Amino acid sequence: MTAEIPSAPAQRVAWIDVARGIAITLVVFHHSIQFLDATGWQVGPLIEVTAALSTFRMPLFFLVSGLLASSAIARLRFTSLFWKRLALLVYLYALWCVIWWAWFLVVPRPFDPQTSPVGDLATALYLPWSGLWFLYALILYTVAAWLLRRLPRPAQLGIAFAVACLFATGIVTISSSYTWRSVGTYFALFMTGVVCRKLVEDYARRVTVWWLLGTGAVLAAGTIVLPSLPLQGVVRVALCVVGAAFGVSIAVMLSRSAGARRAIGALGSRTLPIYVLNSLLLALAVALLPVELVPGWLAAVLLTALVVTTALIIRRAVGSVSGIFTLPSPIHRFAQRRLEADRLGAGRGR
């Protein structure tokens, strides 16, 4: 779900694209269940299933996002970091907040208005809207990681995990929206990717089926006993780390298959349009489909496939148009000039 910031071909790692493909599919599946449930479909135990996966899908996404951002955060000055990564994230968040706001003035959204983008656009500056909070989080995380980069690595991780635990336990709250709790909680996973990049890469190289089974068993056991444990927020943060390790294990194992690598990796390299479009398409679909047309579980699967496919078709149709999933051409050219000027200035300063 990270914005598709261009990278050199040598930097493309198969298991990372597979991991992103897995995560975005689970996100759309989760949203499909939410939308179906909110409009009266009988989705039964799928609610509990997708809730249990919350320590897996987003932790995996943020861990990978941290990995992909780590090099830029470590070596770039802030102006270069802004024009290389942050400018696109800020632009996309602002653009799609407006698009969501306009869309949901026409298409009904079956959720509490407090978590709906229908309303004052200005609130998006301090209250990340449901469905777009991932982009908001990446902006904050990238800035925070850059500010912390000169601290010893244990200190960086300690601060990140302290923040995560404070939000996960509810000791620190910002508004009543779940989005800020998520933003605070998953900071630990992003920083793990930034600070522990080599450790994660070493783990990926050494993954075996036993690591896959082991991390999966720990995650499953922890999820089952979590409701009965004290300090659930702290335990939940720990489970997110296990869930991310489990996700890396699955991605690595699947990436060793040429077919899975091509199919799932293709999704992973195109997460942005799926991410920003999926809730819009789901809202339209559930508004048009008659309730109980098919069993709820089948509807969730079919909707997931339909929405992912439609989002990719839209990307193919308009993806080359500047300013939809990329920076507008004038801003992109300006950013490239600034990056080149910063590079030359840094070279002269050596």
C-alpha positions, 0 to 999 in steps of 0.5 A: 500500500506504499505509494509506488515511488520509483526504485532502481531495478536492482532494489526490487526484491521479489518477496517484498512485492509478494508481501505487499500483494498478500497484505493489500488483498487481505485489506480489501477482504477486510473492507469487503466484510465490513461493508457487507456486514454494515449493509445487512449481509450475514457474514457470520464468523468472518468478522472474527476471522478478519479481526484476528488478522489485524495483527498480521496484515497492517504490521506486514505492510508497515514493516515493508514500508519501513524497509523501503524507506530506510535507505532514504531516511538514513542518507538524505537531507530533509529537503531531499527526503521531502522531494523524493518521498514525502511530496508524493505522499502529501499530494496523494493524501490531499488529492484523495481526501477531496475525491473521497469527500466528493464521492461520498456526497453521492454514494452512501457509506454504511458507517458511523459518520464519525469515521466517514469522510463526509464533512469538513475537509479541514478535519483531514489535517488532524484526523486521518480519515478511515480508509486513507489513514495509511498515507497519513501515517507514512508521512508522520512515520517518515518525518519521525524516523528522520528526526530520530535517525541519529540516535542509537538504534536501541533508542530509536526502537525503544521510543517507537515501541513506547509510543506503540504501547501507549496508543495500543493500551489507550493511555494516549488517545487522540479523538475517538477515531480508531485511526489515530490508535492505529497510527500510534500502534503501527509506528513500531513496525515501521521503525523496525523496518527502518532500523532493523533492515539488515536483520529482516533481510537476513531473516528472509534469506534464512526462512524455512517452512519451520520458521513459517509454522513456528511464527504462525503457531505463536501468532495463533496462540497469542491471538487466542489467549489475548483477551484473557491476558493483562496489558493487552495493548502491550501484548498486542504490539508484540503480536504485531511483530510476530504477525509481521514475521509470519507475513515475511515467512509466507511471502518468502516461501511464496516468492520461491514459486515462479507462478506465485511470485508473478501473480501476487508480486504483480499486485504488490507492485500496484498497491496504491490504486487498489488502496485508494479505490477499494472503499469507493468501489465497495461502497458503490457495490454494496449499494447496488447489490441486493442483500443475500444474493449469495452467501456472505462468505462468497460475497466477500470473496467475490467482492474482493476479486471484483474490486481488486480487478476493477482498481487495476483496470482503472489504473491501466486506463488512467495511470499514465495521466499525471497527477492521479497516482503520481505527482503532477508533471510540473511538480514532478519536474520541480522535485527532480530539479531540487533533488539534482541541486541537493545532490550537486550541493552535497557533492561540493560539500564533501 
